[in-house]
Amino acid sequence: MVNHTEALRLTSPGLKPCRAVLLPDEGMSALSEDYFRSPHHLRAEGATHTLWVEDAVGRSLGVPLIVRPIDGTPYRDAISPYGYPGARLDGLSEVPKDAVDWTGTGLVSLFIRDRVVGPRCFAGGTQRNEVFFIDSRRALQFPPEARRQMRRNIRLGYVSTCAPVRETTPEEREGFKEVYRQTMIRDGAHARYFFSDAYFESLFASPMAWLVTTLAPEGGIASSGAAVVSDGVLHYYLGGTADAHLARSPAKNTIYETLVALGAQLGLPLHLGGGVRPGDGLEQFKRSFANLCSRLHTHELICEPALYARLSAGREDTGFFPAYRAPRG
């Protein structure tokens, strides 16, 4: 077990009210019952460390991280796992970044993905894509054409089911993986989104994950989605539609019929995410169903300013963080 207090004593004293250290514990000091800080997600993502921040009276927060070597140098930086992990908050939140002594981390920079709703770990985050929610406690106003498509699919014999993923059959789980991968290929997704079987097995083992399956009239899986519960929100996390059923849009039944009902049952808003790029067609489509919206927040932290500047020298400022990792050309 890592002794956080002792670890903090080993850092340089500094004059700032909060100090940060890096704990090599695979994110275990940031664990909570929320999916994005669960052992299932951190194991799937390959978390290596916890960023531990503590103030003078013992209030703390823990951020799961993936620490990475910086190619061609002896230095390291870190990034949050995929999703919306934020931090485990133990009395400390919305911390001003300039109130923290970062030198004890041994990192050049940090890129942190925060929770999709507050409270957030650090103050002054970067607002990114708009994201959308359906809260069944508020009035719902789905586009009439989408309602017609969902009713048509039901008449044609499409049937949607929902269950905790640990209670689903192997066939349902394999079908989910297949339609997800078909969708990633169809969309030309980055290699990062082609998850391994081991990644999916970690997801399937979580008690905070649900699987929604829409069966075609002939019995094959037309659409499927995985939803997870984290920080008081039901997140539509991963999903897809089989190539053969794309024209019928069965994902509308999967998401906007079945997952909305699950959110109502659990008393949680359903988070749909946003678009690939601000203002694109996917964002506009999700906006048409939503009755709440927010923005993603990230934190770009420079722990060693002089070293960061040296590594980034000669790079064009494209807004990419960290600048020294920006794609060339």
Long-range contacts (C-beta under 8 A, 24 or more apart in sequence): 2-29, 4-29, 4-52, 4-54, 4-60, 5-54, 7-52, 8-52, 8-54, 8-104, 10-104, 11-101, 11-103, 11-104, 12-101, 12-103, 12-104, 14-101, 14-103, 15-101, 16-98, 16-99, 16-100, 16-101, 17-55, 17-56, 17-99, 18-53, 18-54, 18-55, 18-56, 18-92, 18-95, 18-99, 18-100, 18-101, 19-53, 19-54, 19-100, 19-101, 19-104, 20-51, 20-52, 20-53, 20-100, 20-101, 20-102, 20-104, 20-105, 21-51, 21-52, 21-104, 21-105, 22-49, 22-50, 22-51, 22-52, 22-65, 22-67, 22-78, 22-104, 22-105, 22-106, 22-107, 23-49, 23-50, 23-51, 23-52, 24-48, 24-49, 25-49, 25-50, 27-64, 27-65, 27-81, 29-62, 29-88, 30-62, 30-63, 30-64, 30-85, 30-87, 30-88, 31-88, 32-88, 33-208, 34-208, 34-229, 34-230, 34-231, 35-83, 35-206, 35-208, 35-209, 35-228, 35-229, 35-230, 35-235, 36-81, 36-83, 36-84, 36-85, 36-86, 36-115, 36-228, 36-230, 36-231, 37-64, 37-85, 37-86, 37-88, 37-230, 38-206, 38-208, 40-202, 40-203, 40-205, 40-206, 40-208, 40-209, 41-81, 41-83, 41-85, 41-202, 41-203, 41-206, 41-228, 42-81, 43-202, 44-195, 44-198, 44-199, 44-202, 44-203, 45-81, 45-82, 45-83, 46-81, 47-81, 49-78, 51-78, 51-87, 51-105, 51-110, 51-112, 53-92, 53-95, 53-100, 53-121, 54-92, 55-92, 58-91, 59-90, 59-91, 59-92, 60-90, 60-91, 60-92, 61-87, 61-88, 61-89, 61-90, 61-92, 61-93, 61-95, 61-121, 62-87, 62-88, 62-90, 63-87, 63-88, 63-112, 63-121, 65-110, 65-112, 67-107, 70-108, 70-311, 70-324, 70-325, 73-311, 75-107, 75-108, 75-307, 75-311, 76-106, 76-107, 76-108, 77-107, 77-108, 77-109, 77-110, 77-111, 77-322, 77-325, 78-107, 78-109, 78-110, 78-111, 79-110, 79-111, 79-112, 80-111, 80-112, 80-113, 81-113, 82-113, 82-192, 83-113, 83-230, 83-235, 83-237, 84-113, 84-114, 84-115, 84-116, 84-230, 84-231, 84-235, 84-296, 85-113, 85-115, 86-112, 86-113, 86-114, 86-115, 86-120, 86-121, 86-231, 87-112, 87-114, 87-121, 89-119, 89-121, 93-118, 93-119, 93-120, 93-121, 94-118, 94-119, 94-120, 94-121, 94-122, 94-123, 95-121, 95-122, 95-123, 96-122, 96-123, 96-124, 97-122, 97-123, 97-124, 97-299, 97-301, 102-301, 102-302, 102-303, 102-304, 103-303, 103-304, 105-303, 107-303, 107-304, 108-302, 108-303, 108-304, 108-307, 108-308, 108-311, 108-322, 109-300, 109-301, 109-302, 109-303, 109-304, 109-308, 109-321, 109-322, 110-299, 110-300, 110-301, 110-303, 111-298, 111-299, 111-300, 111-301, 111-321, 111-322, 112-298, 112-299, 112-301, 113-296, 113-298, 114-296, 114-297, 114-298, 114-299, 115-230, 115-231, 115-297, 116-231, 116-233, 116-235, 116-271, 116-294, 116-296, 117-231, 117-232, 117-233, 117-294, 120-297, 121-299, 122-299, 122-301, 125-297, 125-298, 125-299, 126-297, 126-298, 126-299, 126-300, 127-295, 127-296, 127-297, 128-295, 128-296, 128-297, 128-298, 129-274, 129-275, 129-277, 129-278, 129-283, 129-295, 129-296, 130-274, 130-278, 130-283, 130-287, 130-293, 130-294, 130-295, 131-271, 131-272, 131-273, 131-274, 131-293, 131-294, 131-295, 131-296, 132-271, 132-272, 132-273, 132-274, 132-283, 132-286, 132-287, 132-289, 132-290, 132-292, 132-293, 133-233, 133-269, 133-270, 133-271, 133-272, 133-290, 133-291, 133-292, 133-293, 133-294, 134-256, 134-260, 134-263, 134-269, 134-270, 134-272, 134-289, 134-290, 134-291, 134-292, 135-263, 135-269, 135-270, 135-291, 135-292, 136-260, 136-263, 136-264, 136-269, 136-270, 138-291, 138-292, 139-291, 140-260, 140-291, 141-291, 142-256, 142-288, 142-289, 143-288, 143-289, 146-252, 146-256, 146-288, 146-289, 149-248, 149-249, 149-252, 150-252, 150-253, 150-256, 150-257, 152-248, 153-214, 153-248, 153-249, 153-250, 153-252, 153-253, 154-253, 156-217, 156-248, 157-216, 157-217, 158-214, 158-215, 158-216, 158-217, 158-222, 158-248, 158-250, 158-253, 159-214, 159-215, 160-212, 160-213, 160-214, 160-215, 160-253, 160-254, 160-257, 160-258, 161-212, 161-213, 161-215, 161-258, 162-210, 162-211, 162-212, 162-213, 162-258, 162-259, 162-261, 162-262, 163-210, 163-211, 164-207, 164-209, 164-210, 164-211, 165-203, 165-204, 165-206, 165-209, 165-210, 165-211, 165-226, 166-204, 166-205, 166-206, 166-207, 166-209, 168-211, 168-213, 172-211, 172-213, 172-221, 172-224, 173-200, 173-204, 173-211, 175-213, 175-220, 175-221, 175-224, 176-211, 176-213, 176-221, 176-224, 176-225, 176-226, 176-239, 176-240, 178-221, 178-242, 179-221, 179-222, 179-223, 179-224, 179-239, 179-240, 179-241, 179-242, 180-224, 180-238, 180-239, 180-240, 181-240, 182-240, 182-241, 182-242, 182-243, 183-239, 183-240, 183-241, 184-240, 186-243, 186-246, 195-238, 203-228, 203-237, 203-238, 209-237, 210-234, 210-262, 212-239, 212-254, 212-255, 212-258, 212-259, 212-262, 213-254, 214-250, 214-251, 214-253, 214-254, 214-258, 216-242, 216-245, 216-250, 220-244, 222-248, 222-250, 223-250, 223-251, 223-253, 223-254, 224-254, 225-251, 225-254, 225-255, 225-259, 227-259, 227-262, 227-270, 229-266, 229-268, 232-268, 233-268, 233-269, 233-270, 233-271, 234-259, 234-262, 234-263, 234-266, 234-268, 234-269, 234-270, 234-271, 235-270, 235-271, 235-273, 236-270, 236-271, 236-272, 236-273, 256-289
